């Protein structure tokens, strides 16, 4: 899937420098940045969504004892 984005000149220069110095393409680094950054963004926003659900009564929390029992850690 082709996607285009507009980068600030400073970011573009840094990306150009990195690609030139390492012999890799800018596209390679953009894919790497997106993969790593997406994991962080998913963690943040999905955790926020889970917290909203709990506060709205749409989810529940578990005590440590409940988790240990469910996982069979108390045996």
C-alpha positions as CSV (number, residue, x, y, z in Angstrom):
1,X,0.0,0.0,0.0
2,X,1.5,3.3,-1.1
3,X,1.1,6.2,1.4
4,X,2.7,9.6,1.3
5,X,3.5,11.9,4.1
6,X,4.9,15.4,4.3
7,X,8.0,15.7,6.6
8,X,9.4,18.8,8.1
9,X,12.7,19.8,6.4
10,X,14.8,19.0,9.5
11,X,13.4,15.5,9.7
12,X,13.9,15.0,6.0
13,X,17.5,16.1,6.3
14,X,18.1,13.7,9.3
15,X,16.6,10.9,7.3
16,X,18.7,11.7,4.2
17,X,21.8,11.8,6.4
18,X,21.1,8.5,8.0
19,X,20.4,6.8,4.7
20,X,23.5,8.2,3.1
21,X,25.8,7.3,6.0
22,X,24.5,3.7,6.2
23,X,23.8,2.9,2.6
24,X,20.2,2.0,3.3
25,X,17.2,3.6,1.7
26,X,15.0,6.2,3.3
27,X,12.0,3.9,2.8
28,X,13.8,1.2,4.8
29,X,14.1,3.6,7.8
30,X,10.6,4.9,7.5
31,X,9.3,1.3,7.6
32,X,11.4,0.6,10.7
33,X,10.3,3.8,12.4
34,X,6.7,3.1,11.7
35,X,6.9,-0.5,13.0
36,X,8.6,0.5,16.2
37,X,6.5,3.6,16.8
38,X,3.3,1.8,16.0
39,X,3.9,-0.7,18.8
40,X,4.4,2.2,21.3
41,X,1.3,4.0,20.0
42,X,-0.8,0.8,20.2
43,X,0.3,0.2,23.8
44,X,-0.6,3.8,24.8
45,X,-4.0,4.1,23.0
46,X,-5.2,0.6,23.7
47,X,-4.4,1.0,27.4
48,X,-6.2,4.3,27.4
49,X,-9.2,2.6,25.7
50,X,-9.2,-0.2,28.3
51,X,-9.1,2.3,31.1
52,X,-12.1,4.2,29.6
53,X,-14.0,0.9,29.3
54,X,-13.4,0.0,32.9
55,X,-14.4,3.5,34.1
56,X,-17.6,3.3,32.0
57,X,-18.4,-0.1,33.5
58,X,-17.8,-2.0,30.2
59,X,-14.8,-3.9,31.5
60,X,-13.6,-5.3,34.8
61,X,-10.4,-5.6,36.8
62,X,-9.0,-8.7,38.5
63,X,-7.2,-9.0,41.8
64,X,-3.8,-10.6,42.0
65,X,-5.3,-13.5,43.8
66,X,-7.9,-14.0,41.0
67,X,-5.2,-13.9,38.4
68,X,-2.9,-16.3,40.3
69,X,-5.8,-18.8,40.7
70,X,-6.9,-18.6,37.1
71,X,-3.3,-19.2,35.9
72,X,-2.8,-22.0,38.4
73,X,0.1,-20.3,40.1
74,X,-1.2,-21.1,43.6
75,X,-0.9,-24.9,43.2
